[in-house]
Amino acid sequence: MTYEAFAELAERLWEEIPAEYKRGLQGMHVLEPLKRDPEEPQLVRLGEYLSAGYPSVLGGFEGIGRHIALYYGSFAYIARGDPGFDWEGEVWETLLHELRHHLETLAWRADLVEEDLEFLRRYRQGQNIRR
């Protein structure tokens, strides 16, 4: 899949998400590079939820806002050599994962952060890590 086709797919799926779930997000961005995990460089990140953190006690947010980023290069890296790679399914799963990070941040929850940390712990111990 080309970067342009990937961006169109991501935008189409993004538009399917009801607006109330995207409240407080400045947008979804499709970035071309492959994104490696800074702590585990052999792992790639398909997407990220980018925010300044939890809202202040006064209800405002610090920084540039809240965004979801998808990394085309990471998807292409994982899909290489796999003609059956489910691009749409993987993009959808990643979008929903990052959207859950956003919603949990708004609710002052960290359940998914804890799940992600558990994933890394199992990875580092050499356990089965398929999500």
MARZA-487936 format. One record per atom (N, C-alpha, C): residue number from 1; residue in three letters; atom name; z, x, y. Coordinates in pm, 1 decimal, decimal comma. Each point is the difference from the previous one (the first is absolute). Last residue first. Layout:
+-----+-----+----+----------+----------+----------+
|   i |  aa | at |       c3 |       c1 |       c2 |
+-----+-----+----+----------+----------+----------+
| NUM | ALA | CA |        Z |        X |        Y |
...
+-----+-----+----+----------+----------+----------+
END
This chain:
+-----+-----+----+----------+----------+----------+
|   i |  aa | at |       c3 |       c1 |       c2 |
+-----+-----+----+----------+----------+----------+
| 131 | ARG |  N |   2079,6 |   -108,1 |   -908,0 |
| 131 | ARG | CA |     60,9 |   -115,0 |     67,2 |
| 131 | ARG |  C |    -54,8 |   -126,8 |    -54,6 |
| 130 | ARG |  N |     64,9 |    504,0 |   -229,8 |
| 130 | ARG | CA |    -98,5 |   -103,5 |     38,2 |
| 130 | ARG |  C |     72,6 |   -117,6 |     62,4 |
| 129 | ILE |  N |    188,1 |    421,9 |   -189,4 |
| 129 | ILE | CA |     10,8 |    -39,2 |    138,6 |
| 129 | ILE |  C |   -100,0 |   -106,6 |     41,8 |
| 128 | ASN |  N |    292,6 |    267,7 |   -430,1 |
| 128 | ASN | CA |   -114,6 |    -85,9 |     25,8 |
| 128 | ASN |  C |     12,9 |    -57,3 |    140,2 |
| 127 | GLN |  N |    256,8 |    453,9 |    -59,4 |
| 127 | GLN | CA |     -2,9 |   -127,8 |    -67,1 |
| 127 | GLN |  C |   -126,9 |    -75,8 |     33,6 |
| 126 | GLY |  N |    186,0 |    443,4 |    158,3 |
| 126 | GLY | CA |   -107,8 |     -3,9 |    -97,6 |
| 126 | GLY |  C |     -7,0 |   -129,4 |    -79,3 |
| 125 | GLN |  N |    286,1 |    141,1 |    381,8 |
| 125 | GLN | CA |     60,0 |     19,3 |   -132,1 |
| 125 | GLN |  C |   -105,6 |     -7,4 |   -111,3 |
| 124 | ARG |  N |   -119,5 |    -76,3 |    453,0 |
| 124 | ARG | CA |     55,2 |    135,7 |     -4,9 |
| 124 | ARG |  C |     64,3 |     30,8 |   -133,7 |
| 123 | TYR |  N |   -161,1 |   -437,8 |     79,3 |
| 123 | TYR | CA |   -111,2 |     95,2 |     -0,7 |
| 123 | TYR |  C |     51,9 |    142,2 |    -17,1 |
| 122 | ARG |  N |    314,3 |   -341,9 |     61,8 |
| 122 | ARG | CA |    -57,1 |     -3,0 |   -134,8 |
| 122 | ARG |  C |   -116,2 |     98,2 |    -12,1 |
| 121 | ARG |  N |    188,5 |    -48,5 |    426,6 |
| 121 | ARG | CA |     99,4 |     58,2 |    -90,8 |
| 121 | ARG |  C |    -54,7 |      5,5 |   -142,1 |
| 120 | LEU |  N |   -258,1 |   -219,7 |    325,3 |
| 120 | LEU | CA |     -3,3 |    145,8 |     16,0 |
| 120 | LEU |  C |     99,0 |     69,3 |    -92,7 |
| 119 | PHE |  N |      4,7 |   -469,8 |      5,8 |
| 119 | PHE | CA |   -129,1 |     46,2 |    -51,5 |
| 119 | PHE |  C |     -7,8 |    152,7 |      7,5 |
| 118 | GLU |  N |    361,3 |   -204,0 |    209,0 |
| 118 | GLU | CA |     17,3 |     -0,3 |   -146,0 |
| 118 | GLU |  C |   -128,4 |     47,6 |    -68,9 |
| 117 | LEU |  N |    -15,0 |    -62,7 |    462,3 |
| 117 | LEU | CA |     81,8 |    117,0 |    -31,5 |
| 117 | LEU |  C |     25,3 |     11,3 |   -150,2 |
| 116 | ASP |  N |   -224,0 |   -382,2 |    156,4 |
| 116 | ASP | CA |    -85,6 |    118,1 |     17,2 |
| 116 | ASP |  C |     76,4 |    128,1 |    -33,1 |
| 115 | GLU |  N |    240,5 |   -402,9 |      1,9 |
| 115 | GLU | CA |    -93,8 |      2,8 |   -113,5 |
| 115 | GLU |  C |    -90,2 |    122,6 |      7,8 |
| 114 | GLU |  N |    286,8 |    -76,7 |    363,4 |
| 114 | GLU | CA |     76,5 |     41,9 |   -118,1 |
| 114 | GLU |  C |    -88,8 |      5,9 |   -124,1 |
| 113 | VAL |  N |   -189,1 |   -170,2 |    388,6 |
| 113 | VAL | CA |     26,5 |    143,1 |     20,1 |
| 113 | VAL |  C |     75,3 |     53,7 |   -120,5 |
| 112 | LEU |  N |    -61,8 |   -457,1 |     16,3 |
| 112 | LEU | CA |   -121,6 |     70,1 |    -41,7 |
| 112 | LEU |  C |     13,9 |    150,6 |     22,4 |
| 111 | ASP |  N |    360,2 |   -275,1 |    141,5 |
| 111 | ASP | CA |    -19,9 |    -12,0 |   -144,8 |
| 111 | ASP |  C |   -121,5 |     79,9 |    -47,5 |
| 110 | ALA |  N |    248,4 |    -71,0 |    443,9 |
| 110 | ALA | CA |    -61,8 |    124,5 |    -44,9 |
| 110 | ALA |  C |    -25,7 |     -2,8 |   -150,6 |
| 109 | ARG |  N |    105,8 |   -337,2 |    484,7 |
| 109 | ARG | CA |     13,1 |     24,8 |   -144,5 |
| 109 | ARG |  C |    -69,7 |    131,6 |    -32,8 |
| 108 | TRP |  N |     25,5 |   -282,3 |    422,4 |
| 108 | TRP | CA |    103,3 |    100,9 |    -16,3 |
| 108 | TRP |  C |     30,7 |     24,6 |   -147,2 |
| 107 | ALA |  N |   -356,6 |   -276,8 |    194,1 |
| 107 | ALA | CA |    117,5 |    -68,6 |    -56,0 |
| 107 | ALA |  C |    117,1 |     96,1 |    -21,3 |
| 106 | LEU |  N |   -418,7 |    160,6 |    160,1 |
| 106 | LEU | CA |     37,0 |   -107,2 |     93,3 |
| 106 | LEU |  C |    126,5 |    -71,9 |    -45,1 |
| 105 | THR |  N |   -180,2 |    320,9 |   -288,2 |
| 105 | THR | CA |     54,5 |     65,4 |    118,3 |
| 105 | THR |  C |     44,3 |   -105,0 |    101,9 |
| 104 | GLU |  N |   -223,9 |   -149,4 |   -382,0 |
| 104 | GLU | CA |    136,5 |     40,1 |    -30,9 |
| 104 | GLU |  C |     65,0 |     71,2 |    118,8 |
| 103 | LEU |  N |   -452,2 |   -121,1 |     35,3 |
| 103 | LEU | CA |     84,8 |   -118,9 |     -1,2 |
| 103 | LEU |  C |    145,5 |     34,8 |    -31,0 |
| 102 | HIS |  N |   -320,8 |    351,6 |    -15,3 |
| 102 | HIS | CA |     11,8 |    -56,3 |    135,1 |
| 102 | HIS |  C |     97,5 |   -116,9 |      1,9 |
| 101 | HIS |  N |   -111,9 |    186,4 |   -416,8 |
| 101 | HIS | CA |     83,2 |     93,6 |     76,7 |
| 101 | HIS |  C |     24,0 |    -56,2 |    140,5 |
| 100 | ARG |  N |   -299,4 |   -235,4 |   -262,1 |
| 100 | ARG | CA |    137,9 |    -24,6 |    -42,1 |
| 100 | ARG |  C |     95,5 |     96,3 |     70,3 |
|  99 | LEU |  N |   -456,5 |     63,9 |     63,2 |
|  99 | LEU | CA |     44,4 |   -118,5 |     73,1 |
|  99 | LEU |  C |    144,0 |    -35,1 |    -38,2 |
|  98 | GLU |  N |   -211,1 |    342,1 |   -236,1 |
|  98 | GLU | CA |     33,5 |     45,0 |    135,2 |
|  98 | GLU |  C |     46,5 |   -116,9 |     86,7 |
|  97 | HIS |  N |   -143,6 |   -102,1 |   -436,1 |
|  97 | HIS | CA |    114,2 |     91,5 |     -9,0 |
|  97 | HIS |  C |     45,2 |     40,3 |    141,0 |
|  96 | LEU |  N |   -393,1 |   -252,9 |    -43,0 |
|  96 | LEU | CA |    119,4 |    -81,6 |    -19,3 |
|  96 | LEU |  C |    126,1 |     85,8 |     -9,2 |
|  95 | LEU |  N |   -417,1 |    221,7 |     31,8 |
|  95 | LEU | CA |     26,8 |    -77,3 |    122,0 |
|  95 | LEU |  C |    128,9 |    -80,2 |    -13,2 |
|  94 | THR |  N |   -150,2 |    223,2 |   -382,6 |
|  94 | THR | CA |     52,5 |     93,1 |     99,7 |
|  94 | THR |  C |     31,3 |    -71,5 |    130,8 |
|  93 | GLU |  N |   -206,3 |   -244,9 |   -347,4 |
|  93 | GLU | CA |    135,2 |     38,6 |    -40,5 |
|  93 | GLU |  C |     64,2 |     91,8 |    104,1 |
|  92 | TRP |  N |   -452,0 |   -117,3 |     64,2 |
|  92 | TRP | CA |     86,1 |   -116,1 |     17,5 |
|  92 | TRP |  C |    145,9 |     35,4 |    -33,0 |
|  91 | VAL |  N |   -326,8 |    323,9 |    -84,9 |
|  91 | VAL | CA |     17,9 |    -17,0 |    144,7 |
|  91 | VAL |  C |     96,0 |   -115,5 |     25,6 |
|  90 | GLU |  N |   -119,9 |     71,8 |   -445,0 |
|  90 | GLU | CA |     85,7 |    108,3 |     49,0 |
|  90 | GLU |  C |     23,8 |    -10,1 |    150,5 |
|  89 | GLY |  N |   -296,2 |   -310,6 |   -207,7 |
|  89 | GLY | CA |    135,7 |    -17,8 |    -49,0 |
|  89 | GLY |  C |     95,3 |    104,9 |     53,5 |
|  88 | GLU |  N |   -460,5 |     42,8 |     98,0 |
|  88 | GLU | CA |     58,6 |   -114,6 |     69,1 |
|  88 | GLU |  C |    145,0 |    -21,9 |    -43,7 |
|  87 | TRP |  N |   -246,0 |    345,6 |   -215,3 |
|  87 | TRP | CA |     20,6 |     27,3 |    141,5 |
|  87 | TRP |  C |     71,1 |   -116,2 |     69,5 |
|  86 | ASP |  N |    -29,8 |    168,6 |   -505,3 |
|  86 | ASP | CA |      5,0 |   -129,9 |     68,2 |
|  86 | ASP |  C |     34,3 |     20,7 |    147,3 |
|  85 | PHE |  N |   -247,8 |    316,1 |   -402,0 |
|  85 | PHE | CA |    106,9 |     -5,6 |     99,6 |
|  85 | PHE |  C |     -9,6 |   -130,0 |     78,4 |
|  84 | GLY |  N |   -287,3 |    183,2 |   -367,5 |
|  84 | GLY | CA |     64,7 |   -130,1 |     -2,5 |
|  84 | GLY |  C |    112,4 |    -13,8 |    101,8 |
|  83 | PRO |  N |   -256,2 |    407,4 |    -76,5 |
|  83 | PRO | CA |    -93,5 |   -103,4 |     45,5 |
|  83 | PRO |  C |     61,0 |   -140,1 |      1,2 |
|  82 | ASP |  N |    193,5 |    506,7 |     40,0 |
|  82 | ASP | CA |     40,4 |   -125,8 |    -62,5 |
|  82 | ASP |  C |    -91,7 |   -111,8 |     48,5 |
|  81 | GLY |  N |     -7,8 |    465,8 |    159,3 |
|  81 | GLY | CA |    -18,4 |      3,8 |   -144,9 |
|  81 | GLY |  C |     40,5 |   -127,3 |    -72,8 |
|  80 | ARG |  N |    204,8 |     40,9 |    469,3 |
|  80 | ARG | CA |   -104,4 |     92,7 |    -46,7 |
|  80 | ARG |  C |     -6,1 |      0,6 |   -153,0 |
|  79 | ALA |  N |    321,0 |   -244,3 |    288,6 |
|  79 | ALA | CA |   -111,3 |    -70,1 |    -65,3 |
|  79 | ALA |  C |   -103,5 |     94,5 |    -61,4 |
|  78 | ILE |  N |    380,0 |    155,5 |    257,3 |
|  78 | ILE | CA |     49,0 |    -63,6 |   -122,7 |
|  78 | ILE |  C |   -114,9 |    -63,5 |    -78,4 |
|  77 | TYR |  N |   -104,0 |    191,2 |    415,4 |
|  77 | TYR | CA |     51,8 |    105,4 |    -86,8 |
|  77 | TYR |  C |     45,4 |    -58,8 |   -133,5 |
|  76 | ALA |  N |   -129,6 |   -291,9 |    345,6 |
|  76 | ALA | CA |   -116,6 |     65,2 |    -59,3 |
|  76 | ALA |  C |     43,0 |    109,0 |    -97,7 |
|  75 | PHE |  N |    336,4 |   -214,6 |    248,5 |
|  75 | PHE | CA |    -58,4 |    -94,0 |    -95,3 |
|  75 | PHE |  C |   -117,9 |     65,5 |    -72,0 |
|  74 | SER |  N |    189,2 |    244,5 |    344,6 |
|  74 | SER | CA |     92,9 |     -7,3 |   -112,7 |
|  74 | SER |  C |    -51,5 |    -95,1 |   -106,6 |
|  73 | GLY |  N |   -237,6 |     42,6 |    407,9 |
|  73 | GLY | CA |    -12,3 |    121,4 |    -80,5 |
|  73 | GLY |  C |     91,3 |      0,0 |   -121,4 |
|  72 | TYR |  N |     27,0 |   -353,8 |    327,7 |
|  72 | TYR | CA |   -119,4 |     -7,2 |    -84,1 |
|  72 | TYR |  C |     -9,7 |    120,2 |    -93,5 |
|  71 | TYR |  N |    433,3 |   -220,3 |    228,1 |
|  71 | TYR | CA |    -69,1 |    128,9 |     -3,7 |
|  71 | TYR |  C |   -115,8 |     -5,2 |    -99,5 |
|  70 | LEU |  N |    319,5 |   -349,8 |    334,8 |
|  70 | LEU | CA |    -59,0 |     18,1 |   -132,8 |
|  70 | LEU |  C |    -84,5 |    126,1 |      5,6 |
|  69 | ALA |  N |    429,8 |   -230,8 |    309,9 |
|  69 | ALA | CA |   -113,5 |     90,6 |    -14,1 |
|  69 | ALA |  C |    -42,9 |      2,6 |   -146,8 |
|  68 | ILE |  N |    300,9 |   -319,9 |    375,9 |
|  68 | ILE | CA |    -28,1 |     29,6 |   -140,0 |
|  68 | ILE |  C |   -124,2 |     87,8 |     -2,0 |
|  67 | HIS |  N |    399,5 |    -90,6 |    403,6 |
|  67 | HIS | CA |   -137,4 |      1,5 |    -48,9 |
|  67 | HIS |  C |     -2,6 |     18,3 |   -151,4 |
|  66 | ARG |  N |    319,2 |    -74,7 |    491,5 |
|  66 | ARG | CA |      0,6 |     -9,4 |   -145,3 |
|  66 | ARG |  C |   -143,5 |    -17,8 |    -48,9 |
|  65 | GLY |  N |    208,6 |    243,0 |    478,2 |
|  65 | GLY | CA |    -12,7 |   -127,0 |    -69,5 |
|  65 | GLY |  C |     -4,4 |     16,0 |   -150,2 |
|  64 | ILE |  N |     70,0 |    346,5 |    342,4 |
|  64 | ILE | CA |   -133,0 |    -59,1 |     19,7 |
|  64 | ILE |  C |    -19,8 |   -130,0 |    -75,7 |
|  63 | GLY |  N |    500,8 |    180,5 |    163,5 |
|  63 | GLY | CA |   -122,7 |     64,3 |    -46,3 |
|  63 | GLY |  C |   -125,8 |    -81,8 |     22,0 |
|  62 | GLU |  N |    476,1 |   -249,7 |    -62,7 |
|  62 | GLU | CA |    -30,2 |    129,4 |     59,9 |
|  62 | GLU |  C |   -138,9 |     46,0 |    -44,6 |
|  61 | PHE |  N |    203,5 |   -517,5 |     56,4 |
|  61 | PHE | CA |    -39,8 |    104,5 |    -93,4 |
|  61 | PHE |  C |    -31,2 |    126,7 |     78,2 |
|  60 | GLY |  N |    338,0 |   -470,5 |     81,0 |
|  60 | GLY | CA |   -122,5 |     73,0 |     29,3 |
|  60 | GLY |  C |    -27,7 |    106,1 |   -104,4 |
|  59 | GLY |  N |    396,1 |   -298,0 |     30,9 |
|  59 | GLY | CA |   -119,5 |    -67,8 |    -47,6 |
|  59 | GLY |  C |   -129,8 |     72,1 |     27,4 |
|  58 | LEU |  N |    478,5 |    124,9 |     69,6 |
|  58 | LEU | CA |    -48,3 |    -87,4 |    106,7 |
|  58 | LEU |  C |   -130,7 |    -69,3 |    -37,2 |
|  57 | VAL |  N |    210,9 |    322,3 |   -280,2 |
|  57 | VAL | CA |     91,6 |   -113,4 |      8,5 |
|  57 | VAL |  C |    -41,9 |    -96,7 |    109,8 |
|  56 | SER |  N |   -389,3 |    282,6 |   -222,6 |
|  56 | SER | CA |    125,9 |     32,5 |     66,3 |
|  56 | SER |  C |     88,2 |   -124,0 |      5,3 |
|  55 | PRO |  N |   -353,5 |     67,2 |   -401,6 |
|  55 | PRO | CA |      6,2 |    -39,6 |    140,8 |
|  55 | PRO |  C |    134,6 |     37,7 |     60,6 |
|  54 | TYR |  N |   -190,7 |    299,9 |   -401,9 |
|  54 | TYR | CA |     53,8 |   -133,8 |     19,8 |
|  54 | TYR |  C |      3,7 |    -34,9 |    147,7 |
|  53 | GLY |  N |   -350,0 |    369,9 |   -113,4 |
|  53 | GLY | CA |    123,5 |    -35,4 |    -69,3 |
|  53 | GLY |  C |     42,7 |   -141,7 |     29,4 |
|  52 | ALA |  N |   -407,1 |    224,7 |    140,1 |
|  52 | ALA | CA |    108,0 |     78,8 |     58,4 |
|  52 | ALA |  C |    133,1 |    -31,9 |    -67,0 |
|  51 | SER |  N |   -483,0 |    -34,3 |   -256,3 |
|  51 | SER | CA |     79,5 |    -67,5 |    102,1 |
|  51 | SER |  C |    103,6 |     95,9 |     53,4 |
|  50 | LEU |  N |   -426,0 |    -78,8 |   -388,9 |
|  50 | LEU | CA |     41,3 |     90,1 |    106,6 |
|  50 | LEU |  C |     76,2 |    -78,7 |    105,0 |
|  49 | TYR |  N |   -170,7 |    -14,2 |   -540,0 |
|  49 | TYR | CA |     49,0 |    -85,8 |    106,9 |
|  49 | TYR |  C |     58,1 |     93,2 |    104,0 |
|  48 | GLU |  N |   -396,9 |    109,6 |   -378,5 |
|  48 | GLU | CA |    131,5 |     24,3 |     58,4 |
|  48 | GLU |  C |     30,7 |   -110,1 |     99,3 |
|  47 | GLY |  N |   -355,7 |    148,9 |   -457,8 |
|  47 | GLY | CA |     29,0 |    -64,4 |    127,5 |
|  47 | GLY |  C |    137,8 |     37,6 |     47,9 |
|  46 | LEU |  N |   -197,2 |    208,9 |   -374,6 |
|  46 | LEU | CA |   -110,1 |    -92,5 |     26,0 |
|  46 | LEU |  C |     17,3 |    -66,8 |    135,5 |
|  45 | ARG |  N |    173,3 |    490,4 |   -188,7 |
|  45 | ARG | CA |     43,1 |   -128,0 |     55,4 |
|  45 | ARG |  C |   -122,5 |    -84,4 |     28,8 |
|  44 | VAL |  N |     97,4 |    415,5 |   -375,2 |
|  44 | VAL | CA |    -69,0 |    -44,2 |    120,5 |
|  44 | VAL |  C |     55,6 |   -135,1 |     41,6 |
|  43 | LEU |  N |    185,9 |    459,9 |   -297,6 |
|  43 | LEU | CA |    -13,3 |   -144,7 |     13,4 |
|  43 | LEU |  C |    -76,1 |    -31,8 |    127,4 |
|  42 | GLN |  N |    112,7 |    442,8 |   -105,5 |
|  42 | GLN | CA |    -90,7 |    -41,5 |   -106,8 |
|  42 | GLN |  C |    -17,2 |   -152,2 |     -2,4 |
|  41 | PRO |  N |    303,8 |    225,0 |    308,9 |
|  41 | PRO | CA |   -141,6 |      8,6 |     36,9 |
|  41 | PRO |  C |    -99,4 |    -35,6 |   -110,4 |
|  40 | GLU |  N |    507,7 |   -109,8 |    147,7 |
|  40 | GLU | CA |    -60,7 |     15,1 |   -132,8 |
|  40 | GLU |  C |   -152,0 |      5,9 |     18,5 |
|  39 | GLU |  N |    266,6 |    -31,8 |    383,4 |
|  39 | GLU | CA |    100,3 |     58,5 |    -88,7 |
|  39 | GLU |  C |    -53,7 |     27,8 |   -139,7 |
|  38 | PRO |  N |   -273,0 |   -205,3 |    346,0 |
|  38 | PRO | CA |     47,9 |    130,0 |     49,1 |
|  38 | PRO |  C |    102,8 |     67,9 |    -90,9 |
|  37 | ASP |  N |   -418,4 |   -319,3 |   -144,4 |
|  37 | ASP | CA |    141,7 |    -17,6 |     28,1 |
|  37 | ASP |  C |     54,9 |    134,2 |     46,1 |
|  36 | ARG |  N |   -517,3 |   -112,8 |     84,0 |
|  36 | ARG | CA |     92,4 |     46,9 |   -103,1 |
|  36 | ARG |  C |    143,3 |    -27,8 |     43,5 |
|  35 | LYS |  N |   -508,4 |   -206,3 |    123,7 |
|  35 | LYS | CA |    135,1 |     24,1 |     50,8 |
|  35 | LYS |  C |     90,0 |     39,8 |   -115,8 |
|  34 | LEU |  N |   -558,1 |    -17,0 |    160,4 |
|  34 | LEU | CA |     92,8 |     -8,6 |   -111,7 |
|  34 | LEU |  C |    137,0 |     35,6 |     56,6 |
|  33 | PRO |  N |   -367,3 |   -191,0 |    352,8 |
|  33 | PRO | CA |     46,6 |    111,7 |    -83,8 |
|  33 | PRO |  C |     83,2 |    -40,5 |   -121,3 |
|  32 | GLU |  N |   -198,4 |   -319,2 |    343,4 |
|  32 | GLU | CA |    -88,9 |     61,7 |    -98,2 |
|  32 | GLU |  C |     63,4 |    106,6 |    -88,4 |
|  31 | LEU |  N |    208,7 |   -468,0 |    224,4 |
|  31 | LEU | CA |    -20,8 |    139,9 |     36,6 |
|  31 | LEU |  C |    -75,0 |     69,4 |   -112,3 |
|  30 | VAL |  N |    132,0 |   -513,9 |    207,8 |
|  30 | VAL | CA |    -61,9 |     66,3 |   -114,3 |
|  30 | VAL |  C |    -36,6 |    140,5 |     45,3 |
|  29 | HIS |  N |    376,4 |   -389,8 |    175,1 |
|  29 | HIS | CA |    -98,0 |    103,2 |     30,6 |
|  29 | HIS |  C |    -50,5 |     61,3 |   -129,4 |
|  28 | MET |  N |    276,1 |   -454,3 |    238,1 |
|  28 | MET | CA |    -27,7 |     69,8 |   -124,5 |
|  28 | MET |  C |   -113,4 |     96,0 |     31,2 |
|  27 | GLY |  N |    383,6 |   -227,7 |    358,8 |
|  27 | GLY | CA |   -128,1 |     -0,4 |    -67,5 |
|  27 | GLY |  C |      0,7 |     72,9 |   -132,4 |
|  26 | GLN |  N |    371,6 |   -124,3 |    304,1 |
|  26 | GLN | CA |   -106,0 |     26,6 |     96,3 |
|  26 | GLN |  C |   -136,0 |      7,7 |    -68,2 |
|  25 | LEU |  N |    457,2 |   -289,6 |   -139,3 |
|  25 | LEU | CA |    -86,8 |    113,7 |    -35,0 |
|  25 | LEU |  C |   -105,3 |     18,3 |    108,8 |
|  24 | GLY |  N |    319,6 |   -362,9 |     -0,6 |
|  24 | GLY | CA |     63,1 |    126,5 |     33,7 |
|  24 | GLY |  C |    -79,6 |    123,3 |    -37,9 |
|  23 | ARG |  N |   -106,8 |   -435,0 |   -264,1 |
|  23 | ARG | CA |     71,8 |     -4,0 |    127,2 |
|  23 | ARG |  C |     69,4 |    134,5 |     22,3 |
|  22 | LYS |  N |   -262,0 |   -161,5 |   -387,6 |
|  22 | LYS | CA |    -39,1 |    117,9 |     76,5 |
|  22 | LYS |  C |     68,7 |      5,7 |    136,9 |
|  21 | TYR |  N |     46,9 |   -363,7 |   -309,2 |
|  21 | TYR | CA |     46,5 |    117,7 |    -72,9 |
|  21 | TYR |  C |    -30,2 |    129,0 |     75,5 |
|  20 | GLU |  N |   -148,8 |   -422,4 |    164,7 |
|  20 | GLU | CA |    146,4 |      6,9 |      9,1 |
|  20 | GLU |  C |     57,0 |    119,5 |    -75,1 |
|  19 | ALA |  N |   -474,9 |   -106,4 |     -7,4 |
|  19 | ALA | CA |     48,1 |     66,0 |    121,9 |
|  19 | ALA |  C |    151,7 |     12,6 |      4,9 |
|  18 | PRO |  N |   -273,6 |    -18,8 |   -473,8 |
|  18 | PRO | CA |     37,2 |    -89,7 |    110,0 |
|  18 | PRO |  C |     66,0 |     75,3 |    116,2 |
|  17 | ILE |  N |   -367,9 |    211,0 |   -333,6 |
|  17 | ILE | CA |    145,6 |     -5,5 |     10,9 |
|  17 | ILE |  C |     35,0 |    -90,2 |    118,2 |
|  16 | GLU |  N |   -450,6 |    118,9 |   -105,1 |
|  16 | GLU | CA |     50,8 |   -102,9 |    -91,0 |
|  16 | GLU |  C |    151,6 |    -16,3 |      9,2 |
|  15 | GLU |  N |   -246,2 |    343,4 |    235,5 |
|  15 | GLU | CA |    -18,1 |   -130,8 |     63,6 |
|  15 | GLU |  C |     50,4 |   -114,1 |    -87,8 |
|  14 | TRP |  N |     -2,3 |    442,8 |   -168,7 |
|  14 | TRP | CA |     98,3 |    -10,8 |    107,8 |
|  14 | TRP |  C |     -7,0 |   -138,7 |     64,8 |
|  13 | LEU |  N |   -327,1 |    117,1 |   -316,2 |
|  13 | LEU | CA |    127,3 |    -32,2 |    -63,7 |
|  13 | LEU |  C |    110,2 |    -17,8 |    104,1 |
|  12 | ARG |  N |   -419,6 |    137,7 |    157,4 |
|  12 | ARG | CA |    -11,4 |   -134,5 |    -57,8 |
|  12 | ARG |  C |    131,2 |    -42,9 |    -64,3 |
|  11 | GLU |  N |    -31,1 |    442,5 |    161,8 |
|  11 | GLU | CA |      5,4 |    -97,4 |    110,6 |
|  11 | GLU |  C |     -7,9 |   -143,1 |    -52,2 |
|  10 | ALA |  N |    -52,8 |    352,3 |   -309,0 |
|  10 | ALA | CA |    137,0 |     -3,5 |     50,2 |
|  10 | ALA |  C |     14,2 |   -103,2 |    111,8 |
|   9 | LEU |  N |   -433,1 |     77,7 |   -167,1 |
|   9 | LEU | CA |     84,3 |    -63,5 |   -101,3 |
|   9 | LEU |  C |    142,0 |    -14,4 |     51,6 |
|   8 | GLU |  N |   -296,3 |    243,3 |    267,8 |
|   8 | GLU | CA |    -34,7 |   -142,7 |      0,9 |
|   8 | GLU |  C |     85,3 |    -77,7 |   -100,3 |
|   7 | ALA |  N |     42,8 |    467,0 |      4,6 |
|   7 | ALA | CA |     56,1 |    -55,8 |    123,2 |
|   7 | ALA |  C |    -29,2 |   -149,7 |      9,5 |
|   6 | PHE |  N |   -193,9 |    236,3 |   -356,4 |
|   6 | PHE | CA |    144,3 |     -7,2 |    -17,1 |
|   6 | PHE |  C |     65,0 |    -65,4 |    122,5 |
|   5 | ALA |  N |   -455,7 |     97,5 |     18,1 |
|   5 | ALA | CA |     23,5 |   -114,4 |    -88,5 |
|   5 | ALA |  C |    148,7 |    -20,7 |    -22,9 |
|   4 | GLU |  N |   -123,8 |    379,6 |    248,2 |
|   4 | GLU | CA |    -34,0 |   -121,2 |     74,8 |
|   4 | GLU |  C |     25,3 |   -125,5 |    -83,4 |
|   3 | TYR |  N |     51,9 |    426,7 |   -200,7 |
|   3 | TYR | CA |    106,8 |    -25,8 |     95,6 |
|   3 | TYR |  C |    -25,5 |   -131,6 |     74,6 |
|   2 | THR |  N |   -220,2 |     29,5 |   -480,6 |
|   2 | THR | CA |     -5,0 |     77,0 |    124,2 |
|   2 | THR |  C |    119,2 |    -34,7 |     88,9 |
|   1 | MET |  N |    -33,6 |    -12,2 |   -550,0 |
|   1 | MET | CA |      0,0 |    -84,5 |    117,0 |
|   1 | MET |  C |      0,0 |     89,3 |    123,6 |
+-----+-----+----+----------+----------+----------+
END
